């Protein structure tokens, strides 16, 4: 029995459908994250200097977060991996 059923033996039909929708979106999100990581070599590095992980005073994002945002923005400008209906 899955932990998220909250003590019930089964999910309702509505909950099953919502879970399927979430799983479908999750697949696409994971695929896009993988594509972004493979496309931009800067994201493939396993060793990141600690100073890139820290947020500087007066800034909202750490340097590595800024790199991630830019890579995702560039990816958003590319052709979609999800077929448009």
Jmol script that loads the backbone (N, CA, C; Angstrom):
load data "model"
ATOM      1  N   UNK A   1       0.854  -1.183   0.000  1.00  0.00           N
ATOM      2  CA  UNK A   1       0.000   0.000   0.000  1.00  0.00           C
ATOM      3  C   UNK A   1       0.897   1.242   0.000  1.00  0.00           C
ATOM      4  N   UNK A   2       0.696   2.139  -0.941  1.00  0.00           N
ATOM      5  CA  UNK A   2       1.504   3.352  -1.001  1.00  0.00           C
ATOM      6  C   UNK A   2       1.320   4.213   0.241  1.00  0.00           C
ATOM      7  N   UNK A   3       2.372   4.896   0.634  1.00  0.00           N
ATOM      8  CA  UNK A   3       2.340   5.735   1.832  1.00  0.00           C
ATOM      9  C   UNK A   3       1.400   6.920   1.675  1.00  0.00           C
ATOM     10  N   UNK A   4       1.183   7.375   0.441  1.00  0.00           N
ATOM     11  CA  UNK A   4       0.398   8.585   0.234  1.00  0.00           C
ATOM     12  C   UNK A   4      -1.113   8.338   0.196  1.00  0.00           C
ATOM     13  N   UNK A   5      -1.566   7.108   0.457  1.00  0.00           N
ATOM     14  CA  UNK A   5      -3.010   6.849   0.441  1.00  0.00           C
ATOM     15  C   UNK A   5      -3.676   7.240   1.750  1.00  0.00           C
ATOM     16  N   UNK A   6      -2.888   7.649   2.744  1.00  0.00           N
ATOM     17  CA  UNK A   6      -3.393   8.144   4.026  1.00  0.00           C
ATOM     18  C   UNK A   6      -4.303   7.136   4.723  1.00  0.00           C
ATOM     19  N   UNK A   7      -3.883   5.873   4.758  1.00  0.00           N
ATOM     20  CA  UNK A   7      -4.626   4.859   5.483  1.00  0.00           C
ATOM     21  C   UNK A   7      -5.749   4.210   4.694  1.00  0.00           C
ATOM     22  N   UNK A   8      -6.092   4.746   3.519  1.00  0.00           N
ATOM     23  CA  UNK A   8      -7.136   4.142   2.698  1.00  0.00           C
ATOM     24  C   UNK A   8      -6.528   2.984   1.906  1.00  0.00           C
ATOM     25  N   UNK A   9      -7.351   2.008   1.567  1.00  0.00           N
ATOM     26  CA  UNK A   9      -6.836   0.867   0.813  1.00  0.00           C
ATOM     27  C   UNK A   9      -6.616   1.214  -0.653  1.00  0.00           C
ATOM     28  N   UNK A  10      -7.386   2.172  -1.193  1.00  0.00           N
ATOM     29  CA  UNK A  10      -7.247   2.571  -2.593  1.00  0.00           C
ATOM     30  C   UNK A  10      -7.439   4.074  -2.729  1.00  0.00           C
ATOM     31  N   UNK A  11      -6.928   4.576  -3.827  1.00  0.00           N
ATOM     32  CA  UNK A  11      -7.191   5.972  -4.175  1.00  0.00           C
ATOM     33  C   UNK A  11      -8.536   6.053  -4.876  1.00  0.00           C
ATOM     34  N   UNK A  12      -9.184   7.184  -4.759  1.00  0.00           N
ATOM     35  CA  UNK A  12     -10.439   7.384  -5.493  1.00  0.00           C
ATOM     36  C   UNK A  12     -10.126   7.547  -6.973  1.00  0.00           C
ATOM     37  N   UNK A  13     -11.146   7.448  -7.807  1.00  0.00           N
ATOM     38  CA  UNK A  13     -10.955   7.600  -9.252  1.00  0.00           C
ATOM     39  C   UNK A  13     -10.363   8.979  -9.570  1.00  0.00           C
ATOM     40  N   UNK A  14     -10.824   9.996  -8.865  1.00  0.00           N
ATOM     41  CA  UNK A  14     -10.295  11.350  -9.063  1.00  0.00           C
ATOM     42  C   UNK A  14      -8.807  11.403  -8.701  1.00  0.00           C
ATOM     43  N   UNK A  15      -8.454  10.811  -7.555  1.00  0.00           N
ATOM     44  CA  UNK A  15      -7.055  10.819  -7.105  1.00  0.00           C
ATOM     45  C   UNK A  15      -6.156  10.037  -8.059  1.00  0.00           C
ATOM     46  N   UNK A  16      -6.673   8.944  -8.615  1.00  0.00           N
ATOM     47  CA  UNK A  16      -5.902   8.163  -9.593  1.00  0.00           C
ATOM     48  C   UNK A  16      -5.628   9.008 -10.820  1.00  0.00           C
ATOM     49  N   UNK A  17      -6.647   9.716 -11.311  1.00  0.00           N
ATOM     50  CA  UNK A  17      -6.482  10.554 -12.499  1.00  0.00           C
ATOM     51  C   UNK A  17      -5.503  11.702 -12.233  1.00  0.00           C
ATOM     52  N   UNK A  18      -5.611  12.336 -11.076  1.00  0.00           N
ATOM     53  CA  UNK A  18      -4.691  13.419 -10.725  1.00  0.00           C
ATOM     54  C   UNK A  18      -3.263  12.898 -10.605  1.00  0.00           C
ATOM     55  N   UNK A  19      -3.090  11.722 -10.032  1.00  0.00           N
ATOM     56  CA  UNK A  19      -1.765  11.125  -9.898  1.00  0.00           C
ATOM     57  C   UNK A  19      -1.176  10.836 -11.276  1.00  0.00           C
ATOM     58  N   UNK A  20      -1.991  10.362 -12.191  1.00  0.00           N
ATOM     59  CA  UNK A  20      -1.520  10.103 -13.565  1.00  0.00           C
ATOM     60  C   UNK A  20      -1.084  11.394 -14.251  1.00  0.00           C
ATOM     61  N   UNK A  21      -1.869  12.452 -14.071  1.00  0.00           N
ATOM     62  CA  UNK A  21      -1.517  13.737 -14.679  1.00  0.00           C
ATOM     63  C   UNK A  21      -0.187  14.250 -14.137  1.00  0.00           C
ATOM     64  N   UNK A  22      -0.016  14.156 -12.827  1.00  0.00           N
ATOM     65  CA  UNK A  22       1.233  14.606 -12.205  1.00  0.00           C
ATOM     66  C   UNK A  22       2.403  13.768 -12.697  1.00  0.00           C
ATOM     67  N   UNK A  23       2.213  12.455 -12.786  1.00  0.00           N
ATOM     68  CA  UNK A  23       3.283  11.572 -13.260  1.00  0.00           C
ATOM     69  C   UNK A  23       3.662  11.904 -14.697  1.00  0.00           C
ATOM     70  N   UNK A  24       2.672  12.226 -15.532  1.00  0.00           N
ATOM     71  CA  UNK A  24       2.938  12.569 -16.925  1.00  0.00           C
ATOM     72  C   UNK A  24       3.772  13.848 -17.018  1.00  0.00           C
ATOM     73  N   UNK A  25       3.423  14.846 -16.229  1.00  0.00           N
ATOM     74  CA  UNK A  25       4.176  16.099 -16.225  1.00  0.00           C
ATOM     75  C   UNK A  25       5.574  15.858 -15.671  1.00  0.00           C
ATOM     76  N   UNK A  26       5.686  15.057 -14.609  1.00  0.00           N
ATOM     77  CA  UNK A  26       6.987  14.770 -14.000  1.00  0.00           C
ATOM     78  C   UNK A  26       7.944  14.134 -15.006  1.00  0.00           C
ATOM     79  N   UNK A  27       7.430  13.251 -15.851  1.00  0.00           N
ATOM     80  CA  UNK A  27       8.264  12.617 -16.875  1.00  0.00           C
ATOM     81  C   UNK A  27       8.861  13.674 -17.798  1.00  0.00           C
ATOM     82  N   UNK A  28       8.030  14.617 -18.240  1.00  0.00           N
ATOM     83  CA  UNK A  28       8.510  15.669 -19.144  1.00  0.00           C
ATOM     84  C   UNK A  28       9.516  16.578 -18.440  1.00  0.00           C
ATOM     85  N   UNK A  29       9.245  16.924 -17.189  1.00  0.00           N
ATOM     86  CA  UNK A  29      10.162  17.788 -16.433  1.00  0.00           C
ATOM     87  C   UNK A  29      11.512  17.103 -16.279  1.00  0.00           C
ATOM     88  N   UNK A  30      11.516  15.825 -15.912  1.00  0.00           N
ATOM     89  CA  UNK A  30      12.777  15.097 -15.756  1.00  0.00           C
ATOM     90  C   UNK A  30      13.520  14.988 -17.078  1.00  0.00           C
ATOM     91  N   UNK A  31      12.779  14.807 -18.177  1.00  0.00           N
ATOM     92  CA  UNK A  31      13.415  14.727 -19.486  1.00  0.00           C
ATOM     93  C   UNK A  31      14.073  16.059 -19.856  1.00  0.00           C
ATOM     94  N   UNK A  32      13.386  17.162 -19.601  1.00  0.00           N
ATOM     95  CA  UNK A  32      13.927  18.480 -19.922  1.00  0.00           C
ATOM     96  C   UNK A  32      15.147  18.788 -19.048  1.00  0.00           C
ATOM     97  N   UNK A  33      15.093  18.440 -17.771  1.00  0.00           N
ATOM     98  CA  UNK A  33      16.252  18.647 -16.902  1.00  0.00           C
ATOM     99  C   UNK A  33      17.443  17.877 -17.439  1.00  0.00           C
ATOM    100  N   UNK A  34      17.228  16.635 -17.858  1.00  0.00           N
ATOM    101  CA  UNK A  34      18.311  15.841 -18.437  1.00  0.00           C
ATOM    102  C   UNK A  34      18.864  16.464 -19.711  1.00  0.00           C
ATOM    103  N   UNK A  35      17.969  16.976 -20.557  1.00  0.00           N
ATOM    104  CA  UNK A  35      18.416  17.619 -21.792  1.00  0.00           C
ATOM    105  C   UNK A  35      19.246  18.864 -21.501  1.00  0.00           C
ATOM    106  N   UNK A  36      18.806  19.667 -20.549  1.00  0.00           N
ATOM    107  CA  UNK A  36      19.549  20.883 -20.193  1.00  0.00           C
ATOM    108  C   UNK A  36      20.924  20.501 -19.655  1.00  0.00           C
ATOM    109  N   UNK A  37      20.981  19.500 -18.797  1.00  0.00           N
ATOM    110  CA  UNK A  37      22.276  19.089 -18.221  1.00  0.00           C
ATOM    111  C   UNK A  37      23.229  18.566 -19.289  1.00  0.00           C
ATOM    112  N   UNK A  38      22.692  17.855 -20.292  1.00  0.00           N
ATOM    113  CA  UNK A  38      23.546  17.327 -21.361  1.00  0.00           C
ATOM    114  C   UNK A  38      23.942  18.413 -22.361  1.00  0.00           C
ATOM    115  N   UNK A  39      23.063  19.380 -22.564  1.00  0.00           N
ATOM    116  CA  UNK A  39      23.301  20.407 -23.583  1.00  0.00           C
ATOM    117  C   UNK A  39      24.367  21.411 -23.158  1.00  0.00           C
ATOM    118  N   UNK A  40      24.386  21.765 -21.872  1.00  0.00           N
ATOM    119  CA  UNK A  40      25.304  22.799 -21.397  1.00  0.00           C
ATOM    120  C   UNK A  40      26.376  22.165 -20.529  1.00  0.00           C
ATOM    121  N   UNK A  41      27.588  22.148 -21.064  1.00  0.00           N
ATOM    122  CA  UNK A  41      28.703  21.473 -20.411  1.00  0.00           C
ATOM    123  C   UNK A  41      28.991  22.021 -19.016  1.00  0.00           C
ATOM    124  N   UNK A  42      28.713  23.281 -18.792  1.00  0.00           N
ATOM    125  CA  UNK A  42      28.979  23.881 -17.489  1.00  0.00           C
ATOM    126  C   UNK A  42      28.169  23.199 -16.389  1.00  0.00           C
ATOM    127  N   UNK A  43      27.039  22.584 -16.756  1.00  0.00           N
ATOM    128  CA  UNK A  43      26.201  21.884 -15.783  1.00  0.00           C
ATOM    129  C   UNK A  43      26.624  20.427 -15.588  1.00  0.00           C
ATOM    130  N   UNK A  44      27.571  19.953 -16.391  1.00  0.00           N
ATOM    131  CA  UNK A  44      28.007  18.561 -16.301  1.00  0.00           C
ATOM    132  C   UNK A  44      29.117  18.360 -15.288  1.00  0.00           C
ATOM    133  N   UNK A  45      29.702  19.423 -14.813  1.00  0.00           N
ATOM    134  CA  UNK A  45      30.802  19.332 -13.866  1.00  0.00           C
ATOM    135  C   UNK A  45      30.311  18.791 -12.531  1.00  0.00           C
ATOM    136  N   UNK A  46      31.059  17.839 -11.973  1.00  0.00           N
ATOM    137  CA  UNK A  46      30.711  17.278 -10.662  1.00  0.00           C
ATOM    138  C   UNK A  46      31.288  18.133  -9.535  1.00  0.00           C
ATOM    139  N   UNK A  47      32.419  18.775  -9.781  1.00  0.00           N
ATOM    140  CA  UNK A  47      33.082  19.580  -8.753  1.00  0.00           C
ATOM    141  C   UNK A  47      32.761  21.051  -8.986  1.00  0.00           C
ATOM    142  N   UNK A  48      32.040  21.627  -8.036  1.00  0.00           N
ATOM    143  CA  UNK A  48      31.686  23.041  -8.113  1.00  0.00           C
ATOM    144  C   UNK A  48      32.339  23.733  -6.929  1.00  0.00           C
ATOM    145  N   UNK A  49      33.095  24.788  -7.176  1.00  0.00           N
ATOM    146  CA  UNK A  49      33.707  25.503  -6.051  1.00  0.00           C
ATOM    147  C   UNK A  49      32.647  25.981  -5.060  1.00  0.00           C
ATOM    148  N   UNK A  50      32.939  25.875  -3.799  1.00  0.00           N
ATOM    149  CA  UNK A  50      31.978  26.226  -2.755  1.00  0.00           C
ATOM    150  C   UNK A  50      31.527  27.677  -2.855  1.00  0.00           C
ATOM    151  N   UNK A  51      32.407  28.563  -3.317  1.00  0.00           N
ATOM    152  CA  UNK A  51      32.007  29.969  -3.427  1.00  0.00           C
ATOM    153  C   UNK A  51      30.925  30.174  -4.487  1.00  0.00           C
ATOM    154  N   UNK A  52      30.789  29.249  -5.431  1.00  0.00           N
ATOM    155  CA  UNK A  52      29.719  29.340  -6.428  1.00  0.00           C
ATOM    156  C   UNK A  52      28.373  28.910  -5.847  1.00  0.00           C
ATOM    157  N   UNK A  53      28.415  28.211  -4.723  1.00  0.00           N
ATOM    158  CA  UNK A  53      27.197  27.704  -4.099  1.00  0.00           C
ATOM    159  C   UNK A  53      26.621  28.676  -3.072  1.00  0.00           C
ATOM    160  N   UNK A  54      27.398  29.676  -2.700  1.00  0.00           N
ATOM    161  CA  UNK A  54      26.981  30.605  -1.652  1.00  0.00           C
ATOM    162  C   UNK A  54      26.343  31.859  -2.244  1.00  0.00           C
ATOM    163  N   UNK A  55      25.316  32.333  -1.590  1.00  0.00           N
ATOM    164  CA  UNK A  55      24.669  33.580  -1.996  1.00  0.00           C
ATOM    165  C   UNK A  55      25.418  34.746  -1.378  1.00  0.00           C
ATOM    166  N   UNK A  56      25.818  35.687  -2.207  1.00  0.00           N
ATOM    167  CA  UNK A  56      26.527  36.863  -1.712  1.00  0.00           C
ATOM    168  C   UNK A  56      25.533  37.833  -1.079  1.00  0.00           C
ATOM    169  N   UNK A  57      26.000  38.600  -0.104  1.00  0.00           N
ATOM    170  CA  UNK A  57      25.104  39.591   0.529  1.00  0.00           C
ATOM    171  C   UNK A  57      24.527  40.554  -0.510  1.00  0.00           C
ATOM    172  N   UNK A  58      23.240  40.764  -0.435  1.00  0.00           N
ATOM    173  CA  UNK A  58      22.576  41.680  -1.359  1.00  0.00           C
ATOM    174  C   UNK A  58      22.131  41.037  -2.660  1.00  0.00           C
ATOM    175  N   UNK A  59      22.411  39.746  -2.848  1.00  0.00           N
ATOM    176  CA  UNK A  59      22.003  39.054  -4.067  1.00  0.00           C
ATOM    177  C   UNK A  59      20.981  37.976  -3.723  1.00  0.00           C
ATOM    178  N   UNK A  60      20.068  37.725  -4.636  1.00  0.00           N
ATOM    179  CA  UNK A  60      19.008  36.749  -4.393  1.00  0.00           C
ATOM    180  C   UNK A  60      19.442  35.325  -4.712  1.00  0.00           C
ATOM    181  N   UNK A  61      20.371  35.179  -5.660  1.00  0.00           N
ATOM    182  CA  UNK A  61      20.776  33.849  -6.105  1.00  0.00           C
ATOM    183  C   UNK A  61      22.279  33.660  -6.009  1.00  0.00           C
ATOM    184  N   UNK A  62      22.681  32.420  -5.771  1.00  0.00           N
ATOM    185  CA  UNK A  62      24.100  32.063  -5.829  1.00  0.00           C
ATOM    186  C   UNK A  62      24.522  32.011  -7.292  1.00  0.00           C
ATOM    187  N   UNK A  63      25.816  32.052  -7.541  1.00  0.00           N
ATOM    188  CA  UNK A  63      26.342  32.050  -8.908  1.00  0.00           C
ATOM    189  C   UNK A  63      25.867  30.818  -9.680  1.00  0.00           C
ATOM    190  N   UNK A  64      25.902  29.641  -9.043  1.00  0.00           N
ATOM    191  CA  UNK A  64      25.490  28.406  -9.721  1.00  0.00           C
ATOM    192  C   UNK A  64      24.005  28.448 -10.068  1.00  0.00           C
ATOM    193  N   UNK A  65      23.197  29.089  -9.230  1.00  0.00           N
ATOM    194  CA  UNK A  65      21.768  29.233  -9.522  1.00  0.00           C
ATOM    195  C   UNK A  65      21.557  30.135 -10.732  1.00  0.00           C
ATOM    196  N   UNK A  66      22.355  31.192 -10.830  1.00  0.00           N
ATOM    197  CA  UNK A  66      22.263  32.097 -11.985  1.00  0.00           C
ATOM    198  C   UNK A  66      22.615  31.361 -13.267  1.00  0.00           C
ATOM    199  N   UNK A  67      23.640  30.512 -13.202  1.00  0.00           N
ATOM    200  CA  UNK A  67      24.023  29.710 -14.368  1.00  0.00           C
ATOM    201  C   UNK A  67      22.862  28.803 -14.767  1.00  0.00           C
ATOM    202  N   UNK A  68      22.240  28.167 -13.790  1.00  0.00           N
ATOM    203  CA  UNK A  68      21.104  27.290 -14.065  1.00  0.00           C
ATOM    204  C   UNK A  68      19.943  28.026 -14.693  1.00  0.00           C
ATOM    205  N   UNK A  69      19.651  29.210 -14.198  1.00  0.00           N
ATOM    206  CA  UNK A  69      18.554  30.020 -14.739  1.00  0.00           C
ATOM    207  C   UNK A  69      18.829  30.376 -16.198  1.00  0.00           C
ATOM    208  N   UNK A  70      20.059  30.788 -16.492  1.00  0.00           N
ATOM    209  CA  UNK A  70      20.413  31.155 -17.867  1.00  0.00           C
ATOM    210  C   UNK A  70      20.322  29.944 -18.787  1.00  0.00           C
ATOM    211  N   UNK A  71      20.823  28.795 -18.345  1.00  0.00           N
ATOM    212  CA  UNK A  71      20.756  27.577 -19.162  1.00  0.00           C
ATOM    213  C   UNK A  71      19.304  27.188 -19.429  1.00  0.00           C
ATOM    214  N   UNK A  72      18.461  27.290 -18.429  1.00  0.00           N
ATOM    215  CA  UNK A  72      17.036  26.967 -18.610  1.00  0.00           C
ATOM    216  C   UNK A  72      16.359  27.973 -19.539  1.00  0.00           C
ATOM    217  N   UNK A  73      16.712  29.238 -19.410  1.00  0.00           N
ATOM    218  CA  UNK A  73      16.139  30.258 -20.293  1.00  0.00           C
ATOM    219  C   UNK A  73      16.537  30.002 -21.743  1.00  0.00           C
ATOM    220  N   UNK A  74      17.808  29.670 -21.965  1.00  0.00           N
ATOM    221  CA  UNK A  74      18.255  29.350 -23.323  1.00  0.00           C
ATOM    222  C   UNK A  74      17.543  28.105 -23.847  1.00  0.00           C
ATOM    223  N   UNK A  75      17.337  27.149 -22.982  1.00  0.00           N
ATOM    224  CA  UNK A  75      16.624  25.929 -23.375  1.00  0.00           C
ATOM    225  C   UNK A  75      15.174  26.243 -23.741  1.00  0.00           C
ATOM    226  N   UNK A  76      14.564  27.178 -23.008  1.00  0.00           N
ATOM    227  CA  UNK A  76      13.184  27.566 -23.313  1.00  0.00           C
ATOM    228  C   UNK A  76      13.057  28.227 -24.680  1.00  0.00           C
ATOM    229  N   UNK A  77      14.139  28.810 -25.154  1.00  0.00           N
ATOM    230  CA  UNK A  77      14.129  29.440 -26.479  1.00  0.00           C
ATOM    231  C   UNK A  77      14.307  28.421 -27.596  1.00  0.00           C
ATOM    232  N   UNK A  78      14.679  27.189 -27.243  1.00  0.00           N
ATOM    233  CA  UNK A  78      14.873  26.121 -28.213  1.00  0.00           C
ATOM    234  C   UNK A  78      13.528  25.491 -28.583  1.00  0.00           C
ATOM    235  N   UNK A  79      13.578  24.587 -29.546  1.00  0.00           N
ATOM    236  CA  UNK A  79      12.381  23.861 -29.958  1.00  0.00           C
ATOM    237  C   UNK A  79      11.913  22.984 -28.808  1.00  0.00           C
ATOM    238  N   UNK A  80      10.616  22.904 -28.586  1.00  0.00           N
ATOM    239  CA  UNK A  80      10.036  22.146 -27.483  1.00  0.00           C
ATOM    240  C   UNK A  80      10.278  20.652 -27.644  1.00  0.00           C
ATOM    241  N   UNK A  81      10.540  19.969 -26.511  1.00  0.00           N
ATOM    242  CA  UNK A  81      10.686  18.513 -26.532  1.00  0.00           C
ATOM    243  C   UNK A  81       9.332  17.847 -26.355  1.00  0.00           C
ATOM    244  N   UNK A  82       8.351  18.600 -25.906  1.00  0.00           N
ATOM    245  CA  UNK A  82       7.003  18.082 -25.720  1.00  0.00           C
ATOM    246  C   UNK A  82       6.178  18.497 -26.931  1.00  0.00           C
ATOM    247  N   UNK A  83       5.568  17.535 -27.615  1.00  0.00           N
ATOM    248  CA  UNK A  83       4.756  17.923 -28.779  1.00  0.00           C
ATOM    249  C   UNK A  83       3.587  18.800 -28.360  1.00  0.00           C
ATOM    250  N   UNK A  84       3.393  19.892 -29.067  1.00  0.00           N
ATOM    251  CA  UNK A  84       2.281  20.786 -28.783  1.00  0.00           C
ATOM    252  C   UNK A  84       1.026  20.215 -29.437  1.00  0.00           C
ATOM    253  N   UNK A  85      -0.068  20.311 -28.711  1.00  0.00           N
ATOM    254  CA  UNK A  85      -1.313  19.694 -29.192  1.00  0.00           C
ATOM    255  C   UNK A  85      -1.942  20.452 -30.302  1.00  0.00           C
TER     256      UNK A  85
END
end "model"
wireframe off; spacefill off
backbone 0.3
color backbone group
